Amino acid sequence: RATLLLSRCLLKMVKGNIIVPEEILNFCCNGLQIPLGSTSPPRALEPGEREEAPGAMASPSPARNPTEVQMSQLVLPCHTNHRGELSTGQLLKWIDTAACLSAERHAGCPCVTASMDDIYFEHTISVGQVVNIKAKVNRAFNSSMEVGIQVSYEDLCSGKHSGICKAYATFVAQGPLSSKVRLKPLTPQTEEEKIEYSIAAERRRMRLVHKDTLKDLLTRSPRETELETRDGSGAVPAEKTRVESVELVLPPHANHQGNTFGGQIMAWMENVATIAASRLCHAHPTLRAIEMFHFRGPSQVGDRLVLKAIVNNAFKNRWVPVAGVPIPPFQWLSAPSSLLSGSMEVGVSAEAYGQEMSVSRRHINSAFMTFEVLDQEGRPRTLPMVAPEPGDGERRYREASARKKIRLDRKYVVSCKQTEVPLSVPWDQSNKVYLSYNNVSALKMLVAKANWALAREKEKVRMYTLEEDKFLSFRIEMSVCITASRAFSLLSNLRRRHEWDSHYVSAELVQKVDDDDMIYHVVSRTLRPENKPQDFVILASRRKPCSKGDPYVVAFRSVTLPTHPARAEFTRGETLCSGFCIWPESEEMSKVAYYNQATPGYLNYVTTNVAGLSSDICSTFEACEKFLLKNKEDLISQLQDF
């Protein structure tokens, strides 16, 4: 009441052109902050100090990523399809919104969706459940940034939580007149953030070569093997599945920048793709995966968006979960026919034009979606075969087969689990990009772990261990007077490793995949009491720093090659994850670190060194230092390095 009376008095003073004291203005605007019984004014906050909310706990809360955005949405009937399940289009809208808000928190300016990586949907969400979305920026590059999104659902009645999908979106910051904005760097804090930050560079590299990967796979695949032999009477002409629909972009469809909301475009695309899939199977399909959305240009309110969709191919797969574990592609040939299921790929595109049809349409977006049709027990049904149209239809049919191969490589090679795949993954030309990604990413994840413990220290050499689940890893490091680039060049060439590592007998370069990836056949002295030496087939992947602060990386992992099967005179060994990381400390000094995730055959050797019963690992690393110092000025060796 006192505040109300004072406000009325203030109003009369203002009308009478009377100067109002600053204390009264502050009181009326902020309210009285002095506790009862106190005669002193409230303490002024120090610079950077935040005012504590009433009732706040005295203990400090854990630091939160400033770019993190959390969204919770209750699934209502208006969000669902005929089955009472959340529409995937609606989910894509929410995902894009949360990701955009996270990107703009970091950029401090408007951001637009550039692309969305592959999304695999693990579960459907029912009406009445809650969708929880968490988005945060993983890494900022020059003018683009990667945003990681995690989606889960919550059943309010049972309290059950379960994951739905993970997604990675690329956003571009835009200044006035759509000019690009140079982004400030992002500094990761937690172990999880450091892992995502490090691997974001590999995901970016994989996106940039995606088109080349598809083109190379199509070139290497015999044309006659792509079009399956079939009974033409049972195949559905692809033309019968074609869908074309037009949407008028209205103000509710636009984002806060006036452009058509990216999530809305993705939702419209999902709608026409679902119709096309339904026309093939005459049932209600379930969307299982979306291949990368790539936005090629903006559209605005008033534009007409033409959405087109057609079934490109229908597949018979052997990847039905068995006891919850999917069958990897390298076990397909041995899988029984009873595990066959069906899926189809639908290609969908969006084009925009204004009121005048005379102006050519602008290509806005394109994507490929994989659908399944489930029976009453929730198992995928076998689908009718597709008869492609001559010309472009056959091209789309062949490209769909290639994309299926790429999707499976991404799903099983890029995100493989130790219990689902062997240590040595089969290598071929079509999955080279994803094996290289997996090789480097596994090492970067090991490097970013936080719980390394110092086990031994011998002069300049320090040895650390990491005990995690069923794996024991070790790291050994030292500073060497050599430039990081020169150390990177010397250590990435396995043909020279025998000069400092006494365990190596020879390393033959089997295949130069490209400038960054090599496959070697390595022969080493056995670490076990056997008479036969060990041999390895190793993929060596090397990476230069993506930006300042990144290390030079040389990653090793075992692969299998048909040209180099296991032989009787050797004991075939395998390496799961190992390699070097090299950080520049100054112009002439570098920190060189070697990491190894010990496999069972290597474990006894590692534990003996960790326990101090042997100094072999430290001695080998000291020999590595001498090798680096000896060759740091060798110009002839520099020219011979690949």
Rosetta blueprint (number, residue, H / E / L):
1 R L
2 A H
3 T H
4 L H
5 L H
6 L H
7 S H
8 R H
9 C H
10 L H
11 L H
12 K H
13 M H
14 V H
15 K H
16 G L
17 N L
18 I L
19 I L
20 V L
21 P L
22 E H
23 E H
24 I H
25 L H
26 N H
27 F H
28 C H
29 C H
30 N H
31 G L
32 L L
33 Q L
34 I L
35 P L
36 L L
37 G L
38 S L
39 T L
40 S L
41 P L
42 P L
43 R L
44 A L
45 L L
46 E L
47 P L
48 G L
49 E L
50 R L
51 E L
52 E L
53 A L
54 P L
55 G L
56 A L
57 M L
58 A L
59 S L
60 P L
61 S L
62 P L
63 A L
64 R L
65 N L
66 P L
67 T L
68 E L
69 V E
70 Q E
71 M E
72 S E
73 Q E
74 L E
75 V L
76 L L
77 P H
78 C H
79 H H
80 T E
81 N L
82 H L
83 R L
84 G L
85 E E
86 L E
87 S L
88 T H
89 G H
90 Q H
91 L H
92 L H
93 K H
94 W H
95 I H
96 D H
97 T H
98 A H
99 A H
100 C H
101 L H
102 S H
103 A H
104 E H
105 R H
106 H H
107 A H
108 G L
109 C L
110 P L
111 C E
112 V E
113 T E
114 A E
115 S E
116 M E
117 D L
118 D L
119 I E
120 Y E
121 F L
122 E L
123 H L
124 T L
125 I L
126 S E
127 V L
128 G L
129 Q L
130 V E
131 V E
132 N E
133 I E
134 K E
135 A E
136 K E
137 V E
138 N E
139 R E
140 A E
141 F L
142 N L
143 S L
144 S E
145 M E
146 E E
147 V E
148 G E
149 I E
150 Q E
151 V E
152 S E
153 Y E
154 E E
155 D L
156 L L
157 C L
158 S L
159 G L
160 K L
161 H E
162 S E
163 G E
164 I E
165 C E
166 K E
167 A E
168 Y E
169 A E
170 T E
171 F E
172 V E
173 A E
174 Q E
175 G L
176 P H
177 L H
178 S H
179 S L
180 K E
181 V L
182 R L
183 L L
184 K L
185 P L
186 L L
187 T L
188 P L
189 Q L
190 T L
191 E H
192 E H
193 E H
194 K H
195 I H
196 E H
197 Y H
198 S H
199 I H
200 A H
201 A H
202 E H
203 R H
204 R H
205 R H
206 M H
207 R H
208 L H
209 V L
210 H H
211 K H
212 D H
213 T H
214 L H
215 K H
216 D H
217 L H
218 L H
219 T H
220 R H
221 S L
222 P L
223 R H
224 E H
225 T H
226 E H
227 L L
228 E L
229 T L
230 R L
231 D L
232 G H
233 S H
234 G H
235 A L
236 V E
237 P E
238 A H
239 E H
240 K H
241 T H
242 R L
243 V E
244 E E
245 S E
246 V E
247 E E
248 L E
249 V L
250 L L
251 P H
252 P H
253 H H
254 A E
255 N L
256 H L
257 Q L
258 G L
259 N E
260 T E
261 F L
262 G H
263 G H
264 Q H
265 I H
266 M H
267 A H
268 W H
269 M H
270 E H
271 N H
272 V H
273 A H
274 T H
275 I H
276 A H
277 A H
278 S H
279 R H
280 L H
281 C H
282 H L
283 A L
284 H L
285 P L
286 T E
287 L E
288 R E
289 A E
290 I E
291 E L
292 M L
293 F E
294 H E
295 F E
296 R L
297 G L
298 P L
299 S L
300 Q E
301 V L
302 G L
303 D L
304 R E
305 L E
306 V E
307 L E
308 K E
309 A E
310 I E
311 V E
312 N E
313 N E
314 A E
315 F E
316 K E
317 N E
318 R L
319 W L
320 V L
321 P L
322 V E
323 A L
324 G L
325 V E
326 P L
327 I L
328 P L
329 P H
330 F H
331 Q H
332 W H
333 L H
334 S H
335 A L
336 P L
337 S H
338 S H
339 L H
340 L L
341 S E
342 G E
343 S E
344 M E
345 E E
346 V E
347 G E
348 V E
349 S E
350 A E
351 E E
352 A E
353 Y E
354 G L
355 Q L
356 E L
357 M L
358 S L
359 V L
360 S L
361 R L
362 R E
363 H E
364 I E
365 N E
366 S E
367 A E
368 F E
369 M E
370 T E
371 F E
372 E E
373 V L
374 L E
375 D L
376 Q L
377 E L
378 G L
379 R L
380 P E
381 R L
382 T L
383 L L
384 P L
385 M L
386 V E
387 A E
388 P L
389 E L
390 P L
391 G L
392 D H
393 G H
394 E H
395 R H
396 R H
397 Y H
398 R H
399 E H
400 A H
401 S H
402 A H
403 R H
404 K H
405 K H
406 I H
407 R H
408 L H
409 D H
410 R H
411 K H
412 Y H
413 V H
414 V H
415 S L
416 C L
417 K L
418 Q L
419 T L
420 E L
421 V L
422 P L
423 L L
424 S L
425 V E
426 P E
427 W L
428 D L
429 Q H
430 S H
431 N H
432 K H
433 V H
434 Y H
435 L H
436 S H
437 Y H
438 N H
439 N H
440 V H
441 S H
442 A H
443 L H
444 K H
445 M H
446 L H
447 V H
448 A H
449 K L
450 A L
451 N L
452 W L
453 A E
454 L E
455 A E
456 R E
457 E E
458 K E
459 E L
460 K L
461 V E
462 R E
463 M E
464 Y E
465 T E
466 L E
467 E E
468 E E
469 D L
470 K L
471 F E
472 L E
473 S E
474 F E
475 R E
476 I E
477 E E
478 M E
479 S E
480 V E
481 C L
482 I L
483 T L
484 A H
485 S H
486 R H
487 A H
488 F H
489 S H
490 L H
491 L H
492 S L
493 N L
494 L H
495 R H
496 R H
497 R H
498 H H
499 E H
500 W L
501 D L
502 S L
503 H L
504 Y E
505 V E
506 S E
507 A E
508 E E
509 L E
510 V E
511 Q E
512 K E
513 V L
514 D L
515 D L
516 D L
517 D E
518 M E
519 I E
520 Y E
521 H E
522 V E
523 V E
524 S E
525 R L
526 T L
527 L L
528 R L
529 P L
530 E L
531 N L
532 K L
533 P L
534 Q E
535 D E
536 F E
537 V E
538 I E
539 L E
540 A E
541 S E
542 R E
543 R E
544 K L
545 P L
546 C L
547 S L
548 K L
549 G L
550 D L
551 P L
552 Y E
553 V E
554 V E
555 A E
556 F E
557 R E
558 S E
559 V E
560 T E
561 L L
562 P L
563 T L
564 H L
565 P L
566 A L
567 R L
568 A L
569 E L
570 F L
571 T E
572 R E
573 G L
574 E L
575 T L
576 L L
577 C E
578 S E
579 G E
580 F E
581 C E
582 I E
583 W E
584 P E
585 E L
586 S L
587 E L
588 E L
589 M L
590 S E
591 K E
592 V E
593 A E
594 Y E
595 Y E
596 N E
597 Q E
598 A L
599 T L
600 P H
601 G H
602 Y H
603 L H
604 N H
605 Y H
606 V H
607 T H
608 T H
609 N H
610 V H
611 A L
612 G L
613 L L
614 S L
615 S L
616 D H
617 I H
618 C H
619 S H
620 T H
621 F H
622 E H
623 A H
624 C H
625 E H
626 K H
627 F H
628 L H
629 L H
630 K H
631 N H
632 K L
633 E L
634 D L
635 L H
636 I H
637 S H
638 Q H
639 L H
640 Q H
641 D L
642 F L
